[in-house]
Amino acid sequence: MTKHLLNLPVVLAAVFCLAACVVITAVAFQPGPTKLLDGEPIPAPDFAVTDHAGNTVTRADLLGEVWVCDFFLTRCTGVCPLLGQSMSDLAQELQTTRALRDVKLISFSVDPEHDRPDVLADYRASWKPTWSRGSDARWGAIESRWRHTTAEDQQAFWQTVTGGFKLTVGPSADPDAEGTPISHSSKLVLVDRAGNIRGYYDGLNPDDMAALVADLKRVVAE
């Protein structure tokens, strides 16, 4: 009877390869960077705004949905075009990621006295070539989930921004330097299905945007 002896180097190599595969798999499936808030949830504030199509949007309407919002004004020539590009890219990311297709995007104008619904509609039309990059599919992703909105009262809405969303807004100290008559945050806010603020992300920072997508996957799966 012939005895087959194990080849020790081969066995060690196989064990090493198996261990490496386990490590690589663990790393590959490790959650991405997170900026989710710790501690007690922060309820998003109540609001009632009107979108670019003339439809009313309230906090209650969005309960049961995961959504992301930012703050802008159509007269801004500084940070707002960059935020708009980030939001349009995010809309496309949501469309191409099956688990995130139901996530909604809301842009709140901090200049309600100027940004009435018809102005918002014209604003979207003027930016369509840039945001869509000439792609009907990309524009469809934007149209299906991203709404531009405005409030009735500017001062009251500013209080909603500062007291409820915990972000800064106010007259710009130097409108010419800022490219906007109103100073506002470049943060995007992640809100969960229960209407709680879960995280803040710099819309001008690619690392923050990657963290937002990773956190959206976590929150959607809850």
N, C-alpha and C positions, 0 to 999 in steps of 0.2 A: 504494500500500500504506500503510495507516494504522498509525502507530507508537503503541503504547500505553505511555505513560510511567507509571512507578510514582509514586504519590502518597506523598512522603516522610513527611509527618505520620502517614498511615495505617500505613505500614510501621513507623515508630518505635513507634506505639501497640501494634501487634501484637507486636513484639519485647518491649516492656515487659510486656505481658499474659502472654506465654509465660514470661518470666523470673519473674514474680510467681507464676505457677502452679507452677513448679518449686520455688520457695522455700517456698510454702505446703504443697506436697505433702511436701517434706522435713521440714518442721516437724511436720506432722500425723502422719507415720509415725516420728518420732524416738522412741526408747524413753523411757518415763517415768522418774521419779526412781528411783534405785537405792540400796540399802543393803547390797548383797552384800559379804561380807568379802573382803579382799585376802589374798594370801599362801597359805600351805599350808592345806589343808582341816582343819577341826577335827572329828574323829570324834565323833558323838553317843555317849554312854555306853551300856553294856549295862544293861538293866533288864528286870524281869519284874513286871508289874502285872496287876490284875484289873479288868475294866470293870464298868459298872453292870448288865450282864446276866449277870455271872458268868464271862465268857470271859477267858482269859489273853491278854495282849498283851506281846510282847517286841520288842526292837530287831530281831532276826532276822526276825520276822514282817513288819516294815515295809520290809525291804530290797526294792528294786525299786519302791517307792512314794515319791512326794513327799508330805511331811507337815508340818504346822504344829502346834506344841504351846504350851500356856500352863500356868500353875500357879495353883492356887486352893484354897479350902477351903469347905465348905458352911456353916460357922459365920461366915464373913466377911460383914459388912454394909457394908464400906467399898468397896474397889476391886473385889472379885470380881463383884458384880452388873454393874458397868460392863464388866469383861472378858468376862463371859458375853454381854452384848449385842453386843460387838465380834465374838466368835466366832460368834454366831448370824447376824449380818449377813454375816460372811465365808462361812459355809456357803451362804447364799443367793447370794452373788456367785459362788461356785464352781459352783453349780448352773446359773446363767444364762450362764456363760462356757464354751462348749463345750470349749475346750482345757484347762480346769481341773477338769473334772467328776470326775476320778479322784483329786484331791488329798484326803488324809485329815486330820482334825483330832483331836487328842488333848489332853484336859485332865487334868493330873496333880494329884491332891490332895496337899498337903503336910501333911495332918492325918490320916494313915492310921489312927491309933488310934481316931478318931471316925468317919471317912468310910469305912465298910464298904460293900460293893456295894449292899446294900439301902438304905442311907442315900443313896447316889448316885442310885439309881433314884427314890426319893422326891423328891430334889432336882430331878431333871429334870422329873418330873411337876408339881412346884409351879411351875416356871418356864416350863412349856410355853405357857401363855397369852401370856406376855410375849415369849418368843423367837419363837413362831410368828405372833404378831400376828393370831391367829384364822384363819390360812391353813393348810389341810391340805397344800398344795403346799410351803409354807415349812417346815412341820414335817417333811415327807418329806425335804427337802434336809438338815435337821439329823440326822434318824434314819439316813440312808444313809451319813453320813461323819463324824459327830462322836461321840466316845466319852469318857465320864468314867471315870477310872481311879484305883485306889488300890493302894499297895504293902502288903507285910506288915509291914515294920519301918520305923518312922519315922526313927530316927537314920541307918540305912543309906541310906534314900532321900534324906534331906537331904544326905548326902555325895555322892550321885549328882547332885543339883541343883548343889551348889557346885563339886565337882571335875570333873564331866562336862559339865553344861550351862553352867557358868561364871556362875551366877546366885546371888543371895543368898537365904538363907532362915534363919529362926531364931525364937526366942521374941520376941514383941513387947515392947518396953520399956514401952509404955503401951497395953495392949489396948483400953481404953475410947476412947482418942483415935483409934486406928487402926480400930476397928470389927472387930478380929480378934485372937485370941490368938497368931497366928503372923504374923510379918513376912515378906513374900515379894515377888518382883519382878513388875512388871506387863508384862514383856517377853514377846512371842511369839517363838518360835524356828522358823526355816525349815530343814528337813532334806531333803537331796536323795536320789535313788534309791540312791546308794552308802552312805547312812547318815552323811553328813557335814553338819555345821552350816554353813549358808551365810549366815545373816543373823539379826539381832536387830531387833525392831520394838516400839515402845511401843504396847501395845494400847489406850491411852487417847488416842492422838494420831492424828487423822484423816489427817494427812500421812504418818505412818508406815504407816498401814493402806493408803493408796493406793500407797505404795512397795512394800509387801508383795505386793499384787496384781500390780504390774508385774514384780517379781522372780520371782514364781511363774511367770509366763508365760515368762520367760527360762529358768528352771531346768527347767520341764516340757519345753521345746523342745530341751534339750541331748541 
